[in-house]
Structures are given as structure tokens and as C-alpha cells.
Amino acid sequence: MGRFESAELLSRSLDLPTTLAVGEPWPVLTAATDTVGLGEELTDLHPALGEAQRLLEAWDGLLDAGDYAALKERWLAVRQDLWQNFPTQRPFAQAEIRAVWLDRGTIVEAGSPQGLSQVFDRLAAAGINTVFFETVNAGYPIYPSRIAPQQNPLTRRWDPLAAAVDLAHARGMTLHAWVWVFAAGNQRHNRLLNLPNDYPGPILAQHPDWAGYDSLGNMIPPGQDKPFLDPANPEVRSYLTRLMAEIVTDYAVDGLHLDYIRYPFQDPAAHRTYGYGEVARWQFSNITGIDPLDLTQRPEGNGPRNQQIQQQVLWNRWTEFRVQQVTSFVATLSSTLRRQRPDLILSAAVFASPEPERLQSIQQDWGTWARASYLDWIVLMSYAQDTSRFEQLIQPWLGKESFGSTLVIPGIRLLNLSGEASFDQLQATRDLPTPGYALFAAADLTPAFNAVLGRTQGATRPVPLTPGQIALNRYQALQREWYWLLSQQKLWMDRDTLTQWVEAANQLEADLQALVENPSRRHLAAARASLALVQAPLTTNISIGVANRNYRLQSWQHRLATIRQLLGYSERRAQLP
């Protein structure tokens, strides 16, 4: 309901002024003000919103009555009504990062620069402004490489990466080379090339000593389909660094996007673990005197207690050893590539699972990468079948001060999602403290959903926005929403607070505009100070004539928090004087 209301407010306020004039007859909250019914007034935005509000008010009573089947049926009907009546016929989206993973299959199917041009035309029409272009997949680069053993046989007749860079930039998009890092092959890809199922990929076929293994000696863990490189092997690290340096220096890509920057999936409790490459075993044994193959996460309970404790300590060291192999590679790669391309945007596709689980199962400590600013963007693979689960996955990671200026971008998996469910998850990102979203993948972007995106987002701008411009545009969308609510007598504050807040709101726009036109630390400091003044009153001392006041206040705070994040990101990227 809150997301529907957000879309309606943005849509209705699209063409309104941004400046809130102090002299306007805005509503003033006094002791005599009758605010009864304020929560019902905005349901006239759309009948579907009114029906949702009535169900919400009747919810507890219906639960007490115990007719759960009827309650579920009514809830599903209300949800479907909201989905079907989203204002998807007109633009209302704010400025944001709108990314898509452009997969190898779609690239191969395009077959030529002309075919790929049609793909980029569709993405531009949908308002997509950021493309993660699958550049290294299953050990094969999609372009003719001097470093890799061979180009993907499915693209040997042309250079898709060169074409993609030109096509993206001609349409105002940024192009990020999406690379598989430690995953070195793919059995499904073998079938496309008529290769044996056990073919490990071109890298490991040439360098079998670079492979990682599970505790039983399998290069590919049971139930999985990809062999992995050993992150502890210096030759592996050198090869990957040289390959990625080739990409970012030979091609005018805007960013490098890391995928499979981890170990394969494991379940230590079931003794299914990975990382036992020759070099990793030697290094760990050299540090501890123990071969990691002799360790288990859960020692047998019939041994002496001190031996069990020692075994657990050593197991934890083995886990930390593998975590550090991945993290140190990210750190070194970041330092190396930023020296070569200071303008490069570094990002990674990561799992949104809780940290303890993630460290044990795939050794992916992306929280450290964010805190240390090794990366510019963290892109969450927060794939879910419904919006509730989607929000559960992403909310623990959004707005974290410890991540500093690293942006966290939720990912939405389109496969097997209806257009309504996909759009609902996308809309959820707009009310949360995040600068945008990423869609997986282009292959699953249906014509119908592409059209919805185009109508609600508008076509891609001819020139990409800077982080400062995104912050300004997002804030102006908030101003228009406030203008509409004030003009409709649906936003109430006491007189002194209202006067001061309106002045601060207008000043923040001026400060953001000055920062865009003349980036400097002085203008950045002024914008941050004004932002704090705008945020402060948006708490309990305010009444709003909306269906859910708390949701509206929270969404405003989230959107202002995103502006604060964008200011920090802009400061780091622009190296302000």
C-alpha cells in the first residue's frame, strides 16, 4: 500500500514547482487543529488505495473471527488490485542507477554489432542507464584477448565488447565489464560448444595445477557445475589481474563488475567443503603445520576436550585463511586498477545472506570490502519471489554508516517473476535508502515489462548524470511531493517549525545546485548541513493526510539518507577541491 501511494504521489507531483514559498497559505498545526480523518483523506488518490486501507483497518477483527481462507482471498484480491492499478501509464521514477546484467546468451544471440544495437535500443527505451556486460564467462573472454587462452568460440567473428562500449555511450549509458573471477568453467556452456561434460574450461585445461578442490578431491563439488580456481595461487592472481587490466585499458569501459568472487557453495556441517588447491594446502600447512584436509568443522565428540577445542580453533583459522585469499585479491586488484584508471567504477555481485553464514559457505566477506572502500558499488544478488522476502534480504545492508561512501544496490531476478511482482520489488527500492536497482537479466526482460519500464522511467538520458546531479534530481522529486501535499492541505506542522523547515528545504536545493555547478568541499559541507536541517522535523511533530503516516515519514527519511550517501560517494569520486 505504501509503495502504491508513493507511486501516485510522485506521478501527481511530477510537473509541480520545487520551491516551497514561505508566504504560501500552507496548513499550520495548532492545538485547535482537527486532524481526525487525516489518515483517510489520501485514499481518494485511487479506489484501490481506499480498499487496501479498509482491509488494513479490519485486519485484526478478521483474524479474530478465524476465517483465514476468506482473509487470504481478500488480501490477494487487494494486492492484485493495487498491482493492476499502479500508475504505469506515465513517468514518475526518480533519478537513480538503473542497471541490467546483459548476459552472454543474449550477446551471442545478437550475433553482430547490428543485432547488439537492437538490444541496446530496447534497454535505452526502458530507461536503463547502466549495463553489466558479460565479458568473461566460464573462462572465456567475449573479446579477442592477448592474455586468455582463447576467445569464446561463439563470438569469434566479432568483438562484442568493443561494440557494446560504443553502443552504450551513444545512448548515454555506462558500460561495466562483467567478469567471472574464480569460476573457471561451466558444464552447461560445455554443452553449447559440444565439449565433454568434464572439460574444466580453457584456463584449467592449460593450467590444471591452478584448480581448487573439495575435501574429496573433486574439482567440481557434487551437485554443482563449475570448477573454481585456487585464490591462494599467485599465478592465478597474476593471470586474473592481467586479464582485467587488459579489459580496462584496451576498452573504454566505465566500470569492472566482479562475479563469482568467492569459493563454491559449501556445507561444512555436512563435511562438504572446498578450497584444497595445491598452493592453498601448502600455504596453510606452512603457517600452522597442519594439512587442512585433516581438519573438520565439527570434531568427533568422543575425543579429549582439549583436542576438540584445538581442532575447532584450527578450523576457524582455515576458514579465515580462505576468506582472506578472496579479500586480499579484491584489495590488490582495486589498488592496481585504480592506479591505471582512477575514473573506473569497481563493483561486485554478492550474496545478501547473513555474514556468518556467508563466510562459512562461500568465504565472501564483502562487508570488509565496502568498509575499506575497495569497491565503489556492492550489488546484492537479493533474489526473491515476493517483495516481503526481497526486503528482508536487503534491509540489513542498506544505510549502514560503516560502509562509508560505498553504494549498496539491490538486485532483482526477473526469471519466473510476474511483471507485477518485478515492478513491486523495483518500487520497493525507491522507498528504501538505496541509489537504484539492478535487474537480472536481459534475457528475462520481457517486451511487456520493458514497455512498463519505458512508460514509468522514460528513455535513457543522452548524457549520464553525475552522482551530484542524481542527488539533486532525487531531492527535487521530494520537494514536488511536499509541494503537492502542502497545497492539498495534507501536510501539517506548527507555524515556527513549518517556516524554518520550508527555508531549510529551499536552501538544500540551492546548496545541491551549487555543488553540481561548482563542485567543492565548501558546497558539499553546506549541502550536508542543510540536509540535516531538513531531516530533523520529519519525525513525530508532523501530521500527514496519507494512508500510512509512519510509512511516509520513513520513506522520506530513507530518500534523504540516499542523498546523503550520494554526497559521500560524489566526494570520493570527484576528489573535491
Helices and strands as residue ranges (DSSP letters): H 2-12, H 38-41, G 42-45, H 47-65, H 68-84, E 97-102, H 104-110, H 113-125, E 130-137, E 140-141, G 153-155, H 160-170, E 174-180, H 187-192, H 202-206, G 208-210, H 234-250, E 255-259, G 268-270, H 278-288, G 292-294, H 305-340, E 345-351, H 355-361, H 366-371, E 377-381, H 387-394, G 395-397, G 401-403, E 407-413, H 419-430, E 436-440, G 442-444, H 447-457, H 467-487, E 491-492, H 495-517, H 521-535, E 543-544, H 549-574
